[in-house]
């Protein structure tokens, strides 16, 4: 604990010496929302493998539930108005539309997870195809960057 | 559906012409388990940001539930004995130990998610620190690779 306090104090001292180009907390905010969006990306890819028949569907329901849970966390991570990463400035300049669509995404994926738990796999898949229309939002609000080498 | 069948048939024909160095399904198997392990990585990182106090804890319970759900899917993704990716050969040569530890991980994170939903955030955090001992298994079973540039 003392070590941690010393470290934090050193960082605070250092921060006063550096130009304020990027605030450390801005980077944290961007990293956090990227952890969430990357989770959606990984889970959608896993789901895609199951839907294409290359991977058995044992985990189908769990993937759909994971996507729904993660969707429920996404909007909160964009609330701080910190531009950067893969988010276009339109996220905040068109916030009413962005937040409406994010809420709809959370709602639709929650319904999808409910169907997955309570009904057949076929019905779950149909609802997933309806809920996971990622591209329409990404076209408007995401500027995909190449991964650093 | 017809298009898909044509495509599959073309791939099957192509496969007979190619050297059988890597079977396509082996790559799919490796990709699938990496989607799952990457999800755990992203969610653990998001959780770490909350525990260190840099990100508000609004999504704490959802992150813990997501980790538990994903942990429940992990063992299945290693069942096909396909070496490669970041998995060491020991995953399969020491399968009884590996699978036991994966099952314990799933069980402990499920308890953690239950505590998170039913009890206080402090208790949830304590159970998370107990359940998420990723390093001990990674030291034994994972060979981390540099990401391709």
Contacts between the chains, C-beta under 8 A, distances in Angstrom:
chain1	res1	chain2	res2	distance
A	25	B	54	6.6
A	28	B	49	6.1
A	28	B	54	4.4
A	28	B	55	6.3
A	29	B	55	7.5
A	31	B	45	7.5
A	31	B	49	6.9
A	32	B	46	5.9
A	32	B	49	5.3
A	32	B	55	4.9
A	35	B	42	4.5
A	35	B	43	7.1
A	35	B	45	5.0
A	35	B	46	4.0
A	35	B	49	7.6
A	36	B	42	7.6
A	36	B	46	6.4
A	38	B	38	7.3
A	38	B	42	4.7
A	39	B	39	5.3
A	39	B	42	4.6
A	39	B	43	5.9
A	39	B	46	7.8
A	39	B	66	7.0
A	42	B	35	4.5
A	42	B	36	7.6
A	42	B	38	4.7
A	42	B	39	4.6
A	42	B	42	6.8
A	43	B	35	7.0
A	43	B	39	5.9
A	45	B	31	7.5
A	45	B	35	5.1
A	46	B	32	5.9
A	46	B	35	4.0
A	46	B	36	6.4
A	46	B	39	7.8
A	49	B	28	6.1
A	49	B	31	7.0
A	49	B	32	5.4
A	49	B	35	7.6
A	54	B	25	6.6
A	54	B	28	4.4
A	55	B	28	6.3
A	55	B	29	7.5
A	55	B	32	4.9
A	58	B	76	5.2
A	59	B	73	4.1
A	59	B	76	6.0
A	59	B	77	7.5
A	62	B	69	5.2
A	62	B	70	7.5
A	62	B	72	5.7
A	62	B	73	4.8
A	63	B	73	7.0
A	65	B	69	5.5
A	66	B	39	7.0
A	66	B	66	5.6
A	66	B	69	4.9
A	66	B	70	5.8
A	66	B	73	7.9
A	69	B	62	5.1
A	69	B	65	5.5
A	69	B	66	4.9
A	69	B	69	7.0
A	70	B	62	7.5
A	70	B	66	5.8
A	72	B	62	5.8
A	73	B	58	8.0
A	73	B	59	4.1
A	73	B	62	4.8
A	73	B	63	7.0
A	73	B	66	8.0
A	76	B	58	5.2
A	76	B	59	5.9
A	77	B	59	7.5
A	147	B	147	6.8
A	147	B	149	7.9
A	148	B	149	7.6
A	149	B	147	7.9
A	149	B	148	7.6
A	149	B	149	2.3
